[in-house]
Amino acid sequence: MTSSSSSRKRALVVGLGVSGIATAIGLRRIGWEPVIVERAPGRGDVERAAFAALPHDVEIRYATTPTHIEQDASGAEVTLEHDGGSVTERYDLVVGADGLRSTSGVSSSARTTDICTGSAT
């Protein structure tokens, strides 16, 4: 398991489409440390313009998918698969922005949480 050495909150954004990019930009603007994972090995044409707006320090990991999400009171442990290997990392927030074929809910014990109020549903 890895953790951030900064005091910023970490957010995993699953999906590098327009929604994922917009989410990462918004999170970065309010001081979060977003990490984007994308199952595709590269970037598509539709996302190129939005991609240019991403701050240079936003980490992007291609060919990476979440395989397990375990939520607790302070965040989530997420197991990510890449090139046949896996790593488990800690995040304060996980955002599924990976569309109709979403993998962000795979093996998830997480409950849906209203971010504004913090109440679970």
C-alpha positions in Angstrom: 0.0 0.0 0.0 1.3 3.5 -0.8 0.3 6.8 0.7 0.9 10.4 -0.2 3.5 12.3 1.7 1.6 15.6 1.2 -1.2 16.8 3.4 -3.5 17.0 0.4 -6.5 14.7 0.2 -6.1 12.0 -2.5 -8.8 11.2 -5.0 -8.9 8.3 -7.4 -10.8 9.2 -10.6 -11.7 6.1 -12.6 -11.9 7.1 -16.3 -10.1 9.5 -18.6 -13.1 10.7 -20.5 -14.5 14.2 -20.4 -16.2 13.5 -17.0 -13.1 12.1 -15.5 -10.9 15.0 -16.8 -13.4 17.6 -15.6 -13.6 15.9 -12.2 -9.8 15.8 -11.8 -9.5 19.5 -12.8 -12.2 20.5 -10.3 -10.6 18.5 -7.5 -7.1 19.9 -8.2 -8.5 23.4 -8.2 -9.8 22.9 -4.6 -6.6 21.5 -3.4 -7.0 17.7 -3.8 -4.4 15.4 -5.3 -6.3 13.5 -8.1 -4.9 10.3 -9.6 -6.7 9.2 -12.9 -6.7 5.6 -14.0 -7.9 4.6 -17.4 -8.3 1.0 -18.7 -7.4 2.0 -22.3 -3.7 2.0 -23.2 -3.9 5.5 -24.6 -5.9 8.7 -25.1 -8.8 9.1 -27.5 -9.6 11.9 -29.9 -12.6 13.1 -28.0 -10.6 13.8 -24.9 -7.6 15.6 -26.5 -9.0 19.2 -25.9 -10.1 18.5 -22.4 -6.8 16.7 -21.7 -4.9 19.9 -22.4 -6.6 21.6 -19.6 -5.4 19.2 -17.0 -2.7 20.6 -14.6 0.7 19.1 -15.4 1.0 17.5 -11.9 -2.1 15.3 -12.2 -1.0 11.7 -12.4 -2.5 9.5 -15.1 -2.1 5.7 -15.2 -3.1 4.0 -18.5 -4.1 0.3 -18.8 -5.0 0.4 -15.1 -8.3 -0.9 -13.6 -9.7 -1.0 -10.0 -10.4 -4.6 -9.0 -11.4 -4.1 -5.4 -12.6 -1.2 -3.3 -12.9 -1.4 0.5 -14.4 1.6 2.2 -14.0 2.6 5.8 -14.9 5.7 7.8 -12.0 7.7 6.5 -11.7 6.6 2.9 -11.0 3.6 0.7 -8.4 1.0 0.0 -8.3 0.4 -3.7 -6.6 -2.5 -5.5 -5.5 -1.5 -9.0 -4.4 -3.9 -11.7 -1.7 -3.0 -14.3 0.3 -5.2 -16.6 -0.7 -8.4 -14.7 0.3 -7.0 -11.3 -1.7 -5.3 -8.6 -1.1 -2.7 -6.0 -3.4 -1.5 -3.1 -3.5 2.2 -2.4 -5.3 4.5 0.0 -7.6 7.3 -1.2 -9.9 9.7 0.6 -12.4 9.7 -2.3 -13.1 7.4 -5.3 -15.0 8.8 -8.3 -16.4 6.5 -10.9 -16.3 8.4 -14.2 -15.8 5.4 -16.5 -19.1 5.3 -18.2 -21.5 2.5 -19.2 -18.9 -0.3 -18.8 -17.8 0.9 -15.4 -15.3 -1.0 -13.4 -15.2 1.4 -10.5 -17.9 -0.6 -8.6 -16.2 -4.0 -9.0 -16.0 -5.9 -5.7 -16.9 -2.8 -3.9 -18.1 -2.8 -0.3 -18.5 1.0 -0.5 -21.8 2.6 0.1 -23.0 5.6 -2.0 -22.2 8.8 0.0 -23.6 12.2 -0.6 -20.4 14.3 -0.7 -22.2 17.5 0.2 -23.8 16.2 3.4 -21.5 13.2 4.1 -24.6 11.1 4.7 -24.6 7.5 3.4 -27.4 6.1 1.3 
